[in-house]
């Protein structure tokens, strides 16, 4: 069912029922000052583009023609480019910078932007406008992420979310699995991925017995920061802790070493790699056969592999849940900007929540979300059985996206969702945590293989970079850099 038709149906049902508990109660609207004869105008700034922007524009039109007209609310939506451009525009407006536009009534943002906006006293607490029963309908982790500041207020409202999945080149995997007696069960833990990657390197190295040390990498991931942050949380050693708004740094050497052993070490050995901007590009050229990416990135997984620009062969794919550390409870990153209401008067704030409740109704939110590779935000909507290929499209990448979303929805039901709480230096700290381990691994790999290709013995060279002594040195640099960039103790 295409989005325009679905939106029209659900909106009509809401009107016909005469019960506006989800779309907004007319009598309640009067309490907050809404008057259909004197509509309140709301502006929304967002970063949607392409199909997602078209779908959102359709939603806004439908709202204005139905519930908005009924209650006296008119919404206007504007794209402000990328998420970073939007964030810059929002903060400039809220600070009343010279030349900045008037701030919108609603805007999409990530938690670090909302943290800054909240410090300026410009973000509305939406708790007043939602009952406990209404909030219970949403995925718990999505609501928890929106609680910003020490007052416990709901500052970010979830509208569409994404997470990660594991994608596998099934064609090349099956050849390897048959030869080396491995199975996808071996990929359920990060330790298993690391061990399997070593076997794959040896397997591919043995395919050319006349050439030494030319094994291929098995795995890569798009966001190393997600691996580090979620992994630390899963290992009971979250990097940044928050106690009633007081942030502290926690660098546990045991947990960090386990993270190091299952990313840095296999990368240095040549078992993991990252050659292109995205790992789907590496899969397309046969550099890797397994990767972790966002649900939105799953549609870019290739349907063929091209080797040296002159040999191409088709491949099948397989979608799996994200691995976890052995012996731990499953954790999963939650991503995606939410909607924020700018603090104003009760009439406008309430009117914004009428739109948000309507926007996140099950069928409407499913159609908007999955068409763009995102997941809906209500518990009942995170049901893989509710999604059909007709809502996404008939292209090959759409089927991959559909399969990825189904796996992701199962993950949401069985994993604990995690996102780090924002603080003053959230973005820089996150970037450092991911970049430091990745860039140091790249540098160590390149140095090691320059020596190996120069004739030095492989195992002896690698030991110089992956020994306990090497970790201690790496750990000191990591800890020092993290303290400096975070500004925390």
N, C-alpha and C positions, 0 to 999 in steps of 0.2 A: 504494500500500500504506500503510495507516494506521499510525501510530507504535506502538500497542500490539501489533499483529500482527507488525510488523517487529522490534520489540525481542524479542518472545518467540521468533521464529524464529532470530535471530542468537545469542541466549543459549543456546538449545537446541543449536544447532550447535556452540557452544564447548564445551558439556559432553559431547555425544556424541563429539566428536573425541578426547577424552581427552588433548588436547595444550593446555596452558594457557600457551603462549608469549605470546599476546596478552592473555588474560584474567588471567594471573598463574599461576605455576607452584606447585603444591601443595608440592612438596619445598622449593622456595625459600622458601615461606611459613613452613615449619617452621624454617628457618635464622634467620628474623627473629622467631620466637616465636609465630607464629599457630597456634591450636589450635581446631578446629571445636567442641570440647566447651566451650571457654571463649571465646566470641566477643568480639572487641574492638569497642567502640562508637565510631563516628565521627560527628561533627556537621559539617554544612556550612551556612554562611550564604551567601545569594545575594540578588540583587535581581530575580529573575524574577517576573513577574506574568502574570495572564491565561492565555492558551493556553500560553505558554512555561513557566509554573510548573506547569500541569497535565501537560505533557509531561515535565518534569523529575521531578515526583513519580512518574509512571509508571515512569520509568527507575530511580529509587531502589528502588521496590518490586520491580521485576524483578531488579535486582542482588541485593537481599537474599534473594530466593527462589531464586536460582540460584548464581552464583559466590560471593556472600557467604556463603551457607549452607555451600557446599562447603569454603570456606577459613576460615570463622570470622570474618566481618566483617559488622557491622550498621551501616548508614548511616541517619542522620536528617537531613533537610534543612529549613531554615527560611528563609522570605523575610523580609528586613529592610527592606522598602520600596524606596526609590529607591537608585541607586548612591551618591549623596552621603550618604544616611542610613546605608547599609551601611558606607561608608568611615569615617564618624564613629564608628559603633558598634565597628568593628574596632579603630581606634586607641585608643579609650577602654579597651577590654578589654585590649589589649596593654600599655597604660601602667598598668593596674590602677587606673584612676580610680575614685573613690568612687561606688558604685552601679552600676558597670559589670558586665555579665555575664562569666562565664568565657569566655575566647577559644575559638572553634571550632577543630576540627582542620583544616578547609579553608574557604576563603572565596573568592568572586569579587572581583576588584579590577583597577583600572587601574594602570599602572606607577608613577604618582606616589604612590599609597597604598602600594604595595609597597616603593618606595624608602624611605619613612618607616618602615615596619614593619621593613625590613631593617636600618636604622640602629639600631633598638632591639634587634637581635639575635634577632628572633622568627620569621624565615622560614627554612624548611628548604631546603637545597640538594638538588634532586631528581636531580642528575647520577648519584649512586651507584646509583640504582634503574632507570636506563635504559641499555641498551647503545647504542653508536654506531650500530648497525644499526637499532635501534628509533627513535632520534631522526631518522635519515635518512628515515624514512617520512613525517615531518611537513614542511609547507612551511617552507623555510629561514628566511624572514623572521619567521615566527611563533615559531620557536625562538630566533632571535637577539634578539627583543624581550624574551624572558623571562630573558635573562642580565643580572642586576642586580648592581651592586657591583664592586669591584676584584678579587674572588676568582674571577670567571668562572663563578660558580655559576648553575645553572638555577633561578630563583626563581618564575617565572610559567609555568604549563603551559597551552598553548592548548586551548580547548574549542570555541569558536565565534567566528568573525571576520566583520567587515563591511568594506566599502570604499565607493567612490563610483562612480557611473555618470552619464552624461548622458542626460536625458530631453527629448524633442522633441515638441511639438504638431505632428504630421505634417500635419494638415488645413490649418492656416494656413501652415505651412512650404511646402507644395507650391504654394500660390497665390503666395507671395513668390518662391520659387525659379524658377517659370516666368516671372514678370514681370521678374526681375532677373538671370537666368542664373547662379544660384548652386547649389551642390550640397553634400551632406553632407561631401564631401571638404574643403570649406573650413572645416569645424569640427574638424579633426584637431589643430590647434594653437591656443594661446591667442591668438596674433597673428591667426590666421584668424577666430576667434570675434569678436575686437575689430573687425576689418574688416567682417565680416558684420553685426555689430550696427549699425554706422554705416549700411550700406546699407539695413538694415531700418527704421531711424529715418527715413531719407529717403523710402523707399518708402511708409511709413504716413503721413508728413507730406504727401506728394503726393496721397494719397487724398482730402484735404480742401483743395483749392487756395485756398479762400476763407479758411482759417484758417492763420496762420503758426505755426511752432514747436510743432506739436501731434503730432509723431512719437512713436511708442511705443518703449519699451525692448524689446530682444530677449531679454536673458539675465539670470539671477540665480543665486546659489549659496547653499546653506544654510550651509556652513562656510567663511568667509573665511580663518580660521586655517589650515585645511588647504591652501588655495591658496597662502598665504604660506610656510608651513613646507616643504611638499613642493616648491613652486616654487623656493625658495632652494636646497634640496638639489640639485634637478635642474640648477640653474644653476651648481653648483659653489661655492656660498657659504652653506652651512648656518649658521643663526643661532647655534646653540649647539654648540660642538665639545667633544668629550670625549677627553682623552688620559690613559688610566689613572686615571680618576676625577677628573681635574682639569678643571673646566669653564671654558670661556672664551667670551667674546662675539665674534661676527664679524659686522660690519655692512658689507657690501661695497656701495659706492654704485652701481656698475654693475649688479649683480644687482637691488638694491632698485629702481633706476629702471625696470628692465624689468618688475618686478612692478607698480610704480606705473602704468606706461603701459598695462598690460593689465587693470587693475581700477579704480583711482582715476580715470584719465582718461575711460574710457567711461562710468563712473558719473556723473561731473560733467556730461558732455555729455547725459545722459539716455538713453544706449544700454543701460546696465545699470540694474537697480533692485532694491529690496527693500522692499516695502510692508507685507507681512504678517509673521507670525511665521515661516512657512515658505514657500519659493518655490513649492511645490505650490499654495498658496492664491493666490499671484499668478498662476499659470498658469490657475487656475479662473476668475479674473475678467478674463482677457485682458491683464493687465499685462505679461506676458512670454510667449514661446512656447518657450523653451529654458531648461534649468536643470541644475545639478549637485547631486545629493543622495546620501545614503547608500543602500546597497542596501535597508536596512530602511525607508527613506522612499519608495522607488519605488512601493510599493503605494498611496500617497496621491496619485499623479498623477491629475488629473481625467479623466473620460471625456466631459466637456462643459464649455463655457465660457459663463458668464453675464455679460452686459454690462449695467451700470446696473440690475441687478435686474429687468429686464423683457424681456430677450431672451436666450434660451438656445439653443445649437446643439451637436450632438454633435461630438466630435473623435476621431481615431485617434492613437495614440502610436507613437513609435519610440525604442528604447534604443540608445545609442552608448557606446563607451569614453570615458573622461575624456580631454580634450585634453592635449597636452604643449607645452612651449615648442619653437619651431622650432629644429632643428639640435641637439637634445639627446636623450639616451637616455630612454626612457619610465619615469616613476616614478609610484607610486600609493600613497596613504595606506592603512595598515592600521589598523583600529579594532576595538574589542571587548575586553571584560574577559576575563582568563584566570583559571585556578584556582590558588590559592596554598595551600601546606601549611604550617601553623604548626609551628615547630620543637618537637619533643617527644622521644619515644624512637624507636628504630629500628622497633619493631613497628608503632606507629601510622603512622609516616611511610611505611613499606613498604605497609601496608594502604591508605593513601590512593592510592598509585600503582597498586595493583591496580584500584581503582575507576576511576582516570583512564584507564588503558590500555583497560579494558573500555568505558568511556563513549565513547572516541574511535575505536572500531572503525568501519570504513567505512560500512556500511549504517546503523548506529545513529546515528552522528554526522551523516550526511546527513539523516536523517529529523528529528532534533532541530533541526538548524541551519536547514535551508531552510524548515521550517514557521514559523519566526519571522523570516525575512528575513536570516538569517546564512549564512555559508559554512562548510562543514566544514574541518577543519584538516589532514587528511592529503593528500599529493600525489595519490594515486590516487583520492581522493574528490572532488577538484576537477576533475571531468569533467562538463561540461554534459549529456552523453548519459545520465548516471546519474539525472538528475532528471526526474520526470514530474509533470504537473499534479495527479495523484491524491494526491501527497504534500503538496500545498499547499492545494488546494480548487478549486471550480468557479467561484467568483465572479470578476467582471471584474478586481478588484484583484489577485487571486491570479495571474491570467495575466500581468499587468504585473510582479508580483514574480518570477514564474518567468523571464520574459524578461530581467529585470534581473540575476538571479542567474547566468543563463547567460553574459551579457556579462561579469559580474564574474569568473566562473571563468576565462574566456578571458584577462581582464586579469591575473589572478594568475599565469597560465602565461607571459605575455609581458612583463609590466612588472616593474620592481624595486620591491619593497614597502618602504615607509619609515614609521617612527615615530620621533619624537625621543626620545633617551635622557632619562630623568628625572633631575632634580636638585632642590635644595631649593625653588626657586621655579618649578617647572615649570608649574603651573596658571596662576598669575598672569602669567607670561611669555607663555604661549600665548594667553591671553585678550587681553593687551595687543596682541600682534602682529596679531591678527585685528581687534580692535575699533578700534584707532587708524586703520588705513587705511580701514576701512568708515565709521566715524563722521565722520572728516574729509571723506570723499567725499560723504556725505549732506549735511553742513553746507555744503560748497562748492557742491554742486548747488542746494540750496535758495536760497542767497544769489545765485548766478548767475542762476537763472530768475526770481527776484524782480526783478532788474534788467532782464532781457530782457523780461519781461511788462510792465515799466514803460516800455518803449519804447527801451531801449538796443539797439545792434546786437549780434546773437548772437555772431558770431565774435570780435568785439573783447572782449566781456565774458568769454567762455570763456577767451580767451588769458590773462586776468589770473589764472586758476586753474590752468592746465595748461602754462604756459610753463616753460622751464628754470629761470628765477628762482623760480617758484612751487615747483618740485620741490626746489630747494636749501633753501628755507625749511622746507618740509614735512619734508625729510630730517633737518634739524637737530633738529626737534622730536621726530621719531620716534626718532632715535638717543639723544637725551637721556632720553626716557621709557623706552626699552628698557633702558638702563644702570641707571636707577633701579629699575625694577620687578624686574629679574633679579638685581641685586646683583652682577653680573659685570663684569669689565673685558676 
